[in-house]
Amino acid sequence: MTKSLGSAALLLAVLAGCGGGSDGAAQDSAPAAAVAGLEEESGGAPATAPKTTASAKPKIDPSLIPEPGAPMTRETYSYLGGSRDPFASVLDGANIGPELADLDLVAVYYQERAQSQSVAVLRDRTSGKRYTVREGERVGRARVADIGSKDVSFTIDDYGTQRRVTLAIRKREDTTP
């Protein structure tokens, strides 16, 4: 739509400049501005333009037009609060923590009488970092849903869909009789 209006305004300006009118006299460039949908102020009075069906036409504010050769500035944003920057990409894996496939369940401190006080210890195979978690805490995109006596269940948020995965303690083969 904008491209066709721009080309129509250019065509009218060329025809007006070359004398392509009916009497060959130079015509005012106001129709070209009217086709583009813009009015310019000249000498304090608005330019006379033919009436169109549009009810209101935007006016150009000369203070918003940069000087030729002036550098263009862009808006910048910074975020100082919360745990995740809302302007950062969610697809960048460095900010979201370890993947559940890289975690091993090392130990579970299960309390039968107060299950909400149970603690699970996880170890990241790639970095060796240990995570101590309780129910409701997050590790990367996974939230601890339930801690059992020998396993931990996670709810993973995959950008709009949720799935449930369970990690269990693996028996060490070298100590088993």
N, C-alpha and C positions, 0 to 999 in steps of 0.2 A: 504494500500500500504506500509506504513512504517512498520507495524507489520510483513508483509510477508518478507520484506527485512531484518528485524532484525532476524527473525527466520532462514532465509537462511544463514545469516552470522554466526549465532550460530552453525548451522549444519556443515558448512564448517570448522569452527574452531575446533569443536569436532572431525571431521574426520581427520583433519590435525594433531591434537594432539595425537590421538590414533594410528596413522600409518595406516590409512585406505586407503592410496594411492595405486598405482599399484605395486610399488617396496617395500613398507613397510618402506621406509626411511622417516624421519621427513621432512615435507614440510614447506615452508615459509608461514607465516600468511598474506602475502601481498594479496592473492586472497580474503581473508575474508574482508580486508579493502576495496578492490576494489568493492566487492559486496555491501557493505554498502554505497558506493559512497563517501568515504573519503580517502584522501591521508594524510599520516603523513610524516613529515620531520625527517630524521635520519641522523645526522652528516652533515647537510647542503645540502645533495643531496636528491632529491625526491625518494621515493621508486619506484622500477620498478613494474609496474602492467600490467596485460594483457590489450590490447587495447579493448575498448568497443565502442558502438555506441554513447555514450554520448560525447558531444564535450568538455565540461569543467566540472571539478570536483571541488567542494569547498574544500579549505584547512582549517584545524583547526588552529585557532589562540590560542596558548597556554596561552596568557595573559587573555583570556576570561574565562578560566576554573578555577573555584574557588578551593582553597586548600581544602583537605579533612577535614571536621569538621568546616569549616568556615561558619559563619551565612549567610543566603541568604538575600539579600536586594531587596526591591521592589521599583518601581517608585511611587512617590506620586505627586498628583496634588492639586493645590489650585487655587481658583478663587476669584479675588478681585473687579471685575467691574460688572456693569450692575445690573439689578433687580433680575435675577434668575441665580443660579449656573447651568451651562450646564451639570455638572457632577452629579448633584443631580437627584434622581429618580422623574419622573413626576407623578408617581402613589402615591407618599407620599402626603396625603391630608393636612398635617400640613402647607405646604409651599404655597398652592395655594389660600388661603383665604376662605371666606364663600361660601356655596352652595346657589344657587338662591332660592331653596325651603325653606331655613331658613330665608330669608329676607322678611321684610314687608315694603311696601311703606308708609311712614309716612306723607310726605308733598311734594308738588310740588310748586315751585316758578316759575310760567310760565310767560314769557314775550312775548306777542304776536308780538310786533314790532321787537324784536331781539331774535328770538327763540334759537339762539346759546348761549345766555346768561342765558337760563333757568337752574334751579338747582333742583335736586331731593334729598330728604333726605330718606335714607333707614336705617332700624334697624335690627340687627341680633337677632333673637329670642333666640338663645342658649347662646350667650355671652353678649347681651345687648349693643354691640358696635354700634355706629351710623356712617354712611357713607354719605358724601355729595358729589354728583357726577354731572358732566356735560356730554354733548354729547361727545363720543369718549373715555371717561375714563373707566378703568377696575375695576371690583369688582370680585375677584377670577378669574374664567375662563370666566366670562361674560363681554362683552363690551357694554356700553350704546350706543344704536343705535339711539334712538329718544326719546325726552321728549315731552309729550303732556300736555294738561291742567289738566287731571286727571289720566294719566297713563304714564308708562315708558316702552319702548321696549328695549330688550336686544338681542344681538347676542352671542350665547354660542358656544365656540369651544370645541367639544368633540373629541379631538385627531384626527383631520383630517376632520371631518364633522362639519358643522355649522347648527344651528337651531335658530329660533327666538321665544322668549318668551316675553309676555307682563304682567307687574304687574300693577294693578289698585288700587287706593285708596279705602279702604273698609269703608263704612259708619259705624259710631259708633251707635249701637242700643240704648244706654242709653240716647242719646241726640236728637234722631229723634222723632218728634211729632207723 
